[in-house]
Amino acid sequence: MLIDVISVCTCPEFQLDLEFKNGERRRFDMRPLLSIKPWNRVAAPAIFNRARADYGTVVWPGEIDIAPETLYDDSVPFGKQ
C-alpha cells in the first residue's frame, strides 16, 4: 500500500513529524539511518532541517529522499488521529 506524505516538520534529535494523505500523523526517527548512504549527507542539523514533502515523500536538497513505505512502516502514531 502506498501512502503519500503530505507534510513534514523536522524536530530535535533528527525526528520527522509526518502527516500522511490518509490523515494519520506519525513520528519517524532518522537517527538509525544517518550513518548509511545517502542519508549520511543529511546528518547535519542545518541540512536535515531543510526536509520538505514532495512527490508523496520526504526529500532533501541533493536529490536525497526516503521511501514513503519506510516512513510509514517504521514510524509511530502521535497526536490526535
N, C-alpha and C positions, 0 to 999 in steps of 0.2 A: 504494500500500500504506500502510495506517495502522498506525503502530507507537506504542503508548502509552508515555509516560514514567511510570515508577512511583516514581522517587525522584530528587531533585536536591540537590546540595551546591554552594554558591557558593564560589568560590576567588578568590584575589587576581587583580587585573588584569581583573576582570569576566568571568571564565571560569565556566562551568557544567559540573560533572561530573554526567552523566546516566546513569541506568540505565533501560533500556527493557524492556518486557514480554517481549521475545524473549531476554532475558538479556544483551544487549550493553551494555557500558559505553563511553560516548563523551564527549568534551570539546567543548563549544561555546564559541566566542569571541563574546561580545556586543558587543565594542568597535565594530565597524563599524556597528552598529545604534543606538548610543546618541545619535547626533545626529539621528535620524529619529523623528518622532512615530509612535506614542505612547511608544516606548522611551526617549525623552529624559527622561521622567518617572522613570526608574529609574537615572539616571546617577550618582546619589549613592550611595556605598557603603552607607550606612545603609538606604537603600530597596532597593537591589539585593540586599542580603543577606537580605531578607525573602521571597525567592523560595520557592515551595513547589510540589510536584507535586499537581495536582488535575485531575480530568476528563481525564486522559491527557496532560496537557501541563504546562508551567511557567506559573505565574501569580504576579502581584504584587498588592499592595493597589491599589485604584483600578480594578479590572477590566482590568488590563493582562495580556496573555498573548501567546504566540507559537505558531504552528502546529507541531504535533509533527513534521510532514513536514520543515519547515525545520530544526528542531533535529536531526533525523536526517541529512538530506542534507548539511547544512553543518557537521557535526561530524566529529571524527576519533576512531578507536578508541583506548582506553588501558586499561592494567591487564590483568588476566587475562580472557580471553574464554571 
